[in-house]
Amino acid sequence: MRSAGCASAVLLLLLTAACGEQEQPVTASSNRPTPALRYFDVSGFISQEAARLNQQRPAVEKQVQLRTGGLETTRVPQVDWTKELQIFQQADINKPALRGTYAIDSLTTPEGLTKRTYRRLPGQDFPVEQLTVVTQGPTVQSLTATLAQDNPLVYSQKKLRLQCQNGQLTSYRVDGIQKLILFDSVRYSAAGKVL
């Protein structure tokens, strides 16, 4: 009776281990597993930069475009970078539910830069229309994204841009337009430069 209990426990342990492993797809030309498709990890990059900047505590020069068309510039000595960069988290497409939602174009320049563009496929409804990431080796040089929402009540579009040097954030910009039903369009623009 005791050996039957041990055998059942071993069988249960083997079944649990087998269920925990995920089967990898196999390509026809080779019997090696192919890794699951992953898009650029915007959320991880933004979180990493926010943590680094919160530790270093640099000042930032902010520039906001007013409704009158004028620019207002101010220097902010201390910034909560997690909140400051939060809007860029909206460009994250590296989620399991979005696998296969974006077409990927990639090119490498003679200077060694890799430009990877993720374009939302037709018929998909996720707000990120396009994400472009330029890297040199493993370091990010720039990141741009276009987000849009269009329904009977509201139309909005945001263009997000991050510039980096040696993989570290140097400047960022958000340009947008929002049109609510029965109201005029509102355009906005804000930029920041890490000092």
C-alpha positions as CSV (number, residue, x, y, z in Angstrom):
1,M,0.0,0.0,0.0
2,R,2.9,2.3,0.8
3,S,4.6,1.7,-2.5
4,A,1.4,2.5,-4.3
5,G,1.2,5.8,-2.5
6,C,4.9,6.6,-3.4
7,A,4.2,5.6,-7.0
8,S,1.2,7.9,-7.1
9,A,3.2,10.8,-5.6
10,V,6.0,10.3,-8.2
11,L,3.5,10.1,-11.0
12,L,1.8,13.3,-9.7
13,L,5.2,15.0,-9.5
14,L,6.1,14.0,-13.1
15,L,2.7,15.2,-14.4
16,T,3.1,18.5,-12.6
17,A,6.6,19.0,-14.0
18,A,5.4,18.1,-17.5
19,C,2.5,20.5,-17.3
20,G,4.8,23.3,-16.2
21,E,7.0,23.1,-19.3
22,Q,5.8,24.8,-22.4
23,E,6.2,23.1,-25.7
24,Q,8.2,25.2,-28.2
25,P,7.2,25.2,-31.9
26,V,9.5,23.3,-34.2
27,T,10.4,24.6,-37.6
28,A,10.2,22.3,-40.6
29,S,13.7,23.0,-41.8
30,S,15.3,22.1,-38.5
31,N,14.3,20.3,-35.3
32,R,15.4,23.1,-33.1
33,P,12.8,25.0,-31.1
34,T,12.2,28.7,-32.1
35,P,11.8,31.3,-29.4
36,A,8.4,32.8,-28.8
37,L,8.0,36.1,-30.6
38,R,8.7,39.1,-28.3
39,Y,8.4,42.7,-29.1
40,F,10.7,45.4,-27.7
41,D,10.2,45.7,-23.9
42,V,9.2,49.4,-23.6
43,S,7.9,49.0,-20.1
44,G,11.2,47.4,-18.9
45,F,13.3,50.1,-20.6
46,I,11.2,53.0,-19.2
47,S,11.3,51.4,-15.7
48,Q,15.1,51.0,-15.9
49,E,15.6,54.6,-17.0
50,A,13.2,55.9,-14.3
51,A,15.1,54.0,-11.6
52,R,18.5,55.2,-12.9
53,L,17.3,58.9,-13.1
54,N,15.6,58.7,-9.7
55,Q,18.9,57.6,-8.2
56,Q,21.0,60.2,-10.1
57,R,18.4,63.0,-9.5
58,P,19.2,65.2,-12.5
59,A,17.3,68.4,-13.1
60,V,15.1,68.7,-16.2
61,E,14.3,71.6,-18.5
62,K,10.6,71.4,-19.5
63,Q,9.0,73.2,-22.4
64,V,5.2,73.3,-22.9
65,Q,3.4,74.8,-25.8
66,L,0.5,77.0,-24.7
67,R,-2.9,77.3,-26.4
68,T,-1.9,80.7,-27.7
69,G,1.0,79.1,-29.5
70,G,3.7,80.4,-27.3
71,L,6.3,78.3,-25.5
72,E,6.8,78.2,-21.8
73,T,10.2,76.9,-20.5
74,T,11.0,76.1,-16.9
75,R,13.7,74.3,-15.1
76,V,12.6,71.6,-12.5
77,P,15.4,70.7,-10.1
78,Q,13.8,67.5,-8.8
79,V,11.5,65.1,-10.7
80,D,9.8,61.8,-9.9
81,W,10.9,60.1,-13.1
82,T,8.5,57.2,-12.7
83,K,5.6,59.7,-13.0
84,E,7.4,61.8,-15.5
85,L,7.9,58.9,-18.0
86,Q,4.6,57.2,-17.2
87,I,3.0,58.2,-20.5
88,F,5.7,56.3,-22.4
89,Q,4.5,53.1,-20.7
90,Q,1.4,53.4,-22.9
91,A,3.6,52.4,-25.9
92,D,4.3,49.0,-24.4
93,I,3.3,46.2,-26.9
94,N,5.3,43.4,-25.3
95,K,2.2,41.6,-23.8
96,P,1.2,38.0,-24.4
97,A,-2.3,39.1,-25.6
98,L,-0.6,41.2,-28.4
99,R,1.6,38.5,-29.9
100,G,1.0,38.4,-33.6
101,T,-0.7,41.8,-33.6
102,Y,2.2,43.7,-35.1
103,A,4.3,43.3,-38.3
104,I,8.0,43.9,-37.7
105,D,10.3,45.6,-40.2
106,S,14.0,45.7,-39.4
107,L,17.0,47.3,-41.2
108,T,20.6,47.9,-40.3
109,T,22.5,51.0,-41.4
110,P,26.2,51.0,-42.5
111,E,26.9,52.8,-39.2
112,G,25.7,49.8,-37.2
113,L,22.3,51.1,-36.1
114,T,19.4,48.8,-36.2
115,K,16.0,50.3,-36.8
116,R,13.1,48.1,-35.9
117,T,9.5,49.2,-36.6
118,Y,6.4,47.5,-35.2
119,R,3.2,48.3,-37.2
120,R,-0.2,47.3,-36.0
121,L,-1.8,44.9,-38.4
122,P,-5.2,45.8,-40.0
123,G,-8.3,44.9,-38.0
124,Q,-6.5,45.2,-34.7
125,D,-7.8,47.7,-32.1
126,F,-4.9,48.2,-29.7
127,P,-4.0,52.0,-29.3
128,V,-0.3,51.7,-30.4
129,E,-0.4,52.1,-34.1
130,Q,3.4,52.1,-34.6
131,L,6.5,51.8,-32.5
132,T,10.0,52.4,-33.8
133,V,13.2,51.6,-31.8
134,V,16.7,52.5,-33.0
135,T,19.5,50.6,-31.3
136,Q,23.2,50.3,-31.6
137,G,24.1,46.9,-30.3
138,P,22.1,46.4,-27.1
139,T,21.8,50.2,-26.4
140,V,18.7,52.2,-27.3
141,Q,19.4,55.4,-29.3
142,S,15.8,56.5,-29.8
143,L,12.2,55.3,-29.4
144,T,9.1,56.8,-31.2
145,A,5.5,55.7,-30.9
146,T,2.2,56.8,-32.4
147,L,-0.9,56.0,-30.3
148,A,-4.5,56.7,-31.5
149,Q,-8.0,56.3,-30.3
150,D,-11.0,56.8,-32.6
151,N,-14.6,56.2,-31.6
152,P,-17.9,58.1,-31.9
153,L,-17.1,60.1,-28.7
154,V,-13.4,61.0,-29.0
155,Y,-10.5,61.1,-31.4
156,S,-7.0,61.4,-30.0
157,Q,-3.5,60.9,-31.2
158,K,-0.2,61.1,-29.4
159,K,3.3,61.0,-30.8
160,L,5.9,60.0,-28.2
161,R,9.7,60.4,-28.7
162,L,12.6,59.5,-26.6
163,Q,16.2,60.3,-27.4
164,C,19.1,58.5,-25.8
165,Q,22.9,58.7,-25.7
166,N,24.8,55.6,-24.9
167,G,21.5,54.0,-23.9
168,Q,20.6,56.7,-21.4
169,L,17.7,59.1,-21.8
170,T,18.7,62.6,-22.8
171,S,15.4,64.1,-24.0
172,Y,11.7,63.3,-24.6
173,R,8.7,64.8,-26.2
174,V,4.9,64.3,-26.4
175,D,2.8,65.9,-29.1
176,G,-0.9,65.3,-29.2
177,I,-4.4,66.2,-30.4
178,Q,-7.7,65.4,-28.8
179,K,-11.2,66.0,-30.3
180,L,-14.3,65.4,-28.2
181,I,-17.7,65.3,-29.8
182,L,-19.2,68.8,-29.9
183,F,-15.9,70.4,-28.9
184,D,-13.0,71.9,-30.8
185,S,-9.8,70.1,-31.2
186,V,-7.1,70.6,-28.5
187,R,-3.5,70.3,-29.5
188,Y,-0.7,70.0,-26.9
189,S,3.0,69.6,-26.8
190,A,5.5,69.0,-24.0
191,A,9.2,68.3,-24.1
192,G,11.9,67.6,-21.5
193,K,15.7,67.7,-21.6
194,V,17.7,65.9,-18.9
195,L,20.3,68.3,-17.5
